[in-house]
Amino acid sequence: MPVFDIALVGRAGDAVLPVFEAMLEKAVHICDAKFGYIYRWDGDAFHLVATYNVPPRELREALLRDYHAAIGEIIIKYSGTLERYAGDGVM
């Protein structure tokens, strides 16, 4: 079984995307799933790095979750106040 340094993978950026996509495709087939996601944890938040066969609605919702998480972090960093999320808007 190949061994790899996960910290190195985290610093590799887009160079490892094809590897994650291939891993995910195989995992979806092995699990007899319809679609799948791979998220990367950077110590503070999860980041979507790969998807396979995700329906458009599911993908849109996943991207909005990531967007909302990122905006929330910025609001907290600058001591802002978040009232609510409205679609892709933040109030």
mmCIF file of the C-alpha atoms, coordinates in Angstrom:
data_MODEL
# 
_entry.id   MODEL 
# 
loop_
_atom_site.group_PDB 
_atom_site.id 
_atom_site.type_symbol 
_atom_site.label_atom_id 
_atom_site.label_alt_id 
_atom_site.label_comp_id 
_atom_site.label_asym_id 
_atom_site.label_entity_id 
_atom_site.label_seq_id 
_atom_site.pdbx_PDB_ins_code 
_atom_site.Cartn_x 
_atom_site.Cartn_y 
_atom_site.Cartn_z 
_atom_site.occupancy 
_atom_site.B_iso_or_equiv 
_atom_site.pdbx_formal_charge 
_atom_site.auth_seq_id 
_atom_site.auth_comp_id 
_atom_site.auth_asym_id 
_atom_site.auth_atom_id 
_atom_site.pdbx_PDB_model_num 
ATOM 1  C CA . MET A 1 1  ? 0.000   0.000  0.000   1.00 0.00 ? 1  MET A CA 1 
ATOM 2  C CA . PRO A 1 2  ? 1.478   3.399  -0.969  1.00 0.00 ? 2  PRO A CA 1 
ATOM 3  C CA . VAL A 1 3  ? 2.250   5.794  1.861   1.00 0.00 ? 3  VAL A CA 1 
ATOM 4  C CA . PHE A 1 4  ? 2.229   9.565  1.453   1.00 0.00 ? 4  PHE A CA 1 
ATOM 5  C CA . ASP A 1 5  ? 2.823   12.623 3.610   1.00 0.00 ? 5  ASP A CA 1 
ATOM 6  C CA . ILE A 1 6  ? -0.563  14.301 4.175   1.00 0.00 ? 6  ILE A CA 1 
ATOM 7  C CA . ALA A 1 7  ? 1.131   17.625 5.000   1.00 0.00 ? 7  ALA A CA 1 
ATOM 8  C CA . LEU A 1 8  ? 2.849   17.503 1.610   1.00 0.00 ? 8  LEU A CA 1 
ATOM 9  C CA . VAL A 1 9  ? -0.509  16.830 -0.050  1.00 0.00 ? 9  VAL A CA 1 
ATOM 10 C CA . GLY A 1 10 ? -1.952  19.895 1.695   1.00 0.00 ? 10 GLY A CA 1 
ATOM 11 C CA . ARG A 1 11 ? 0.821   22.112 0.292   1.00 0.00 ? 11 ARG A CA 1 
ATOM 12 C CA . ALA A 1 12 ? 0.639   20.665 -3.223  1.00 0.00 ? 12 ALA A CA 1 
ATOM 13 C CA . GLY A 1 13 ? -2.412  22.748 -4.162  1.00 0.00 ? 13 GLY A CA 1 
ATOM 14 C CA . ASP A 1 14 ? -4.092  21.930 -7.464  1.00 0.00 ? 14 ASP A CA 1 
ATOM 15 C CA . ALA A 1 15 ? -1.384  19.423 -8.459  1.00 0.00 ? 15 ALA A CA 1 
ATOM 16 C CA . VAL A 1 16 ? -3.100  16.661 -6.443  1.00 0.00 ? 16 VAL A CA 1 
ATOM 17 C CA . LEU A 1 17 ? -6.646  17.319 -7.668  1.00 0.00 ? 17 LEU A CA 1 
ATOM 18 C CA . PRO A 1 18 ? -6.525  14.552 -10.303 1.00 0.00 ? 18 PRO A CA 1 
ATOM 19 C CA . VAL A 1 19 ? -5.404  12.115 -7.592  1.00 0.00 ? 19 VAL A CA 1 
ATOM 20 C CA . PHE A 1 20 ? -8.307  13.090 -5.312  1.00 0.00 ? 20 PHE A CA 1 
ATOM 21 C CA . GLU A 1 21 ? -10.756 12.876 -8.214  1.00 0.00 ? 21 GLU A CA 1 
ATOM 22 C CA . ALA A 1 22 ? -9.540  9.373  -9.144  1.00 0.00 ? 22 ALA A CA 1 
ATOM 23 C CA . MET A 1 23 ? -9.676  8.231  -5.493  1.00 0.00 ? 23 MET A CA 1 
ATOM 24 C CA . LEU A 1 24 ? -13.196 9.573  -5.143  1.00 0.00 ? 24 LEU A CA 1 
ATOM 25 C CA . GLU A 1 25 ? -14.441 7.956  -8.356  1.00 0.00 ? 25 GLU A CA 1 
ATOM 26 C CA . LYS A 1 26 ? -13.142 4.576  -7.189  1.00 0.00 ? 26 LYS A CA 1 
ATOM 27 C CA . ALA A 1 27 ? -14.603 5.043  -3.680  1.00 0.00 ? 27 ALA A CA 1 
ATOM 28 C CA . VAL A 1 28 ? -18.024 5.927  -5.105  1.00 0.00 ? 28 VAL A CA 1 
ATOM 29 C CA . HIS A 1 29 ? -18.015 2.773  -7.242  1.00 0.00 ? 29 HIS A CA 1 
ATOM 30 C CA . ILE A 1 30 ? -16.723 0.537  -4.442  1.00 0.00 ? 30 ILE A CA 1 
ATOM 31 C CA . CYS A 1 31 ? -19.440 1.843  -2.083  1.00 0.00 ? 31 CYS A CA 1 
ATOM 32 C CA . ASP A 1 32 ? -22.098 1.611  -4.785  1.00 0.00 ? 32 ASP A CA 1 
ATOM 33 C CA . ALA A 1 33 ? -22.918 5.271  -4.107  1.00 0.00 ? 33 ALA A CA 1 
ATOM 34 C CA . LYS A 1 34 ? -24.471 7.699  -6.585  1.00 0.00 ? 34 LYS A CA 1 
ATOM 35 C CA . PHE A 1 35 ? -22.051 10.561 -5.923  1.00 0.00 ? 35 PHE A CA 1 
ATOM 36 C CA . GLY A 1 36 ? -19.360 11.723 -3.498  1.00 0.00 ? 36 GLY A CA 1 
ATOM 37 C CA . TYR A 1 37 ? -17.295 14.581 -2.098  1.00 0.00 ? 37 TYR A CA 1 
ATOM 38 C CA . ILE A 1 38 ? -13.787 14.917 -0.691  1.00 0.00 ? 38 ILE A CA 1 
ATOM 39 C CA . TYR A 1 39 ? -13.157 17.702 1.781   1.00 0.00 ? 39 TYR A CA 1 
ATOM 40 C CA . ARG A 1 40 ? -9.767  18.817 3.116   1.00 0.00 ? 40 ARG A CA 1 
ATOM 41 C CA . TRP A 1 41 ? -9.350  20.038 6.708   1.00 0.00 ? 41 TRP A CA 1 
ATOM 42 C CA . ASP A 1 42 ? -6.788  22.845 7.117   1.00 0.00 ? 42 ASP A CA 1 
ATOM 43 C CA . GLY A 1 43 ? -6.948  23.022 10.900  1.00 0.00 ? 43 GLY A CA 1 
ATOM 44 C CA . ASP A 1 44 ? -9.687  25.650 10.905  1.00 0.00 ? 44 ASP A CA 1 
ATOM 45 C CA . ALA A 1 45 ? -12.226 24.650 8.277   1.00 0.00 ? 45 ALA A CA 1 
ATOM 46 C CA . PHE A 1 46 ? -13.183 22.020 5.703   1.00 0.00 ? 46 PHE A CA 1 
ATOM 47 C CA . HIS A 1 47 ? -12.621 22.856 2.019   1.00 0.00 ? 47 HIS A CA 1 
ATOM 48 C CA . LEU A 1 48 ? -14.272 21.050 -0.879  1.00 0.00 ? 48 LEU A CA 1 
ATOM 49 C CA . VAL A 1 49 ? -11.501 19.642 -3.082  1.00 0.00 ? 49 VAL A CA 1 
ATOM 50 C CA . ALA A 1 50 ? -13.195 17.041 -5.263  1.00 0.00 ? 50 ALA A CA 1 
ATOM 51 C CA . THR A 1 51 ? -16.626 15.884 -6.353  1.00 0.00 ? 51 THR A CA 1 
ATOM 52 C CA . TYR A 1 52 ? -17.834 12.965 -8.420  1.00 0.00 ? 52 TYR A CA 1 
ATOM 53 C CA . ASN A 1 53 ? -21.177 12.714 -10.216 1.00 0.00 ? 53 ASN A CA 1 
ATOM 54 C CA . VAL A 1 54 ? -22.801 15.216 -7.826  1.00 0.00 ? 54 VAL A CA 1 
ATOM 55 C CA . PRO A 1 55 ? -26.262 16.415 -8.925  1.00 0.00 ? 55 PRO A CA 1 
ATOM 56 C CA . PRO A 1 56 ? -26.300 20.169 -9.684  1.00 0.00 ? 56 PRO A CA 1 
ATOM 57 C CA . ARG A 1 57 ? -28.553 20.990 -6.722  1.00 0.00 ? 57 ARG A CA 1 
ATOM 58 C CA . GLU A 1 58 ? -26.317 19.077 -4.289  1.00 0.00 ? 58 GLU A CA 1 
ATOM 59 C CA . LEU A 1 59 ? -23.202 20.750 -5.692  1.00 0.00 ? 59 LEU A CA 1 
ATOM 60 C CA . ARG A 1 60 ? -24.762 24.202 -5.440  1.00 0.00 ? 60 ARG A CA 1 
ATOM 61 C CA . GLU A 1 61 ? -25.648 23.550 -1.781  1.00 0.00 ? 61 GLU A CA 1 
ATOM 62 C CA . ALA A 1 62 ? -22.124 22.311 -1.018  1.00 0.00 ? 62 ALA A CA 1 
ATOM 63 C CA . LEU A 1 63 ? -20.570 25.388 -2.618  1.00 0.00 ? 63 LEU A CA 1 
ATOM 64 C CA . LEU A 1 64 ? -22.927 27.670 -0.684  1.00 0.00 ? 64 LEU A CA 1 
ATOM 65 C CA . ARG A 1 65 ? -21.943 25.945 2.586   1.00 0.00 ? 65 ARG A CA 1 
ATOM 66 C CA . ASP A 1 66 ? -18.267 26.619 1.811   1.00 0.00 ? 66 ASP A CA 1 
ATOM 67 C CA . TYR A 1 67 ? -19.013 30.217 0.823   1.00 0.00 ? 67 TYR A CA 1 
ATOM 68 C CA . HIS A 1 68 ? -21.032 30.831 3.987   1.00 0.00 ? 68 HIS A CA 1 
ATOM 69 C CA . ALA A 1 69 ? -18.270 29.332 6.145   1.00 0.00 ? 69 ALA A CA 1 
ATOM 70 C CA . ALA A 1 70 ? -15.647 31.563 4.523   1.00 0.00 ? 70 ALA A CA 1 
ATOM 71 C CA . ILE A 1 71 ? -17.776 34.703 4.855   1.00 0.00 ? 71 ILE A CA 1 
ATOM 72 C CA . GLY A 1 72 ? -18.552 33.824 8.484   1.00 0.00 ? 72 GLY A CA 1 
ATOM 73 C CA . GLU A 1 73 ? -14.819 33.600 9.248   1.00 0.00 ? 73 GLU A CA 1 
ATOM 74 C CA . ILE A 1 74 ? -14.238 37.047 7.731   1.00 0.00 ? 74 ILE A CA 1 
ATOM 75 C CA . ILE A 1 75 ? -17.115 38.551 9.722   1.00 0.00 ? 75 ILE A CA 1 
ATOM 76 C CA . ILE A 1 76 ? -15.739 37.078 12.953  1.00 0.00 ? 76 ILE A CA 1 
ATOM 77 C CA . LYS A 1 77 ? -12.186 38.204 12.145  1.00 0.00 ? 77 LYS A CA 1 
ATOM 78 C CA . TYR A 1 78 ? -13.316 41.823 11.817  1.00 0.00 ? 78 TYR A CA 1 
ATOM 79 C CA . SER A 1 79 ? -15.732 41.676 14.807  1.00 0.00 ? 79 SER A CA 1 
ATOM 80 C CA . GLY A 1 80 ? -18.764 41.996 12.580  1.00 0.00 ? 80 GLY A CA 1 
ATOM 81 C CA . THR A 1 81 ? -22.291 40.847 13.252  1.00 0.00 ? 81 THR A CA 1 
ATOM 82 C CA . LEU A 1 82 ? -24.013 38.183 11.179  1.00 0.00 ? 82 LEU A CA 1 
ATOM 83 C CA . GLU A 1 83 ? -27.782 38.387 11.230  1.00 0.00 ? 83 GLU A CA 1 
ATOM 84 C CA . ARG A 1 84 ? -28.589 35.710 8.664   1.00 0.00 ? 84 ARG A CA 1 
ATOM 85 C CA . TYR A 1 85 ? -27.730 34.064 5.379   1.00 0.00 ? 85 TYR A CA 1 
ATOM 86 C CA . ALA A 1 86 ? -30.093 34.628 2.469   1.00 0.00 ? 86 ALA A CA 1 
ATOM 87 C CA . GLY A 1 87 ? -29.161 32.470 -0.519  1.00 0.00 ? 87 GLY A CA 1 
ATOM 88 C CA . ASP A 1 88 ? -25.691 33.669 -1.465  1.00 0.00 ? 88 ASP A CA 1 
ATOM 89 C CA . GLY A 1 89 ? -26.178 36.912 0.487   1.00 0.00 ? 89 GLY A CA 1 
ATOM 90 C CA . VAL A 1 90 ? -25.117 37.670 4.033   1.00 0.00 ? 90 VAL A CA 1 
ATOM 91 C CA . MET A 1 91 ? -26.801 40.227 6.278   1.00 0.00 ? 91 MET A CA 1 
# 
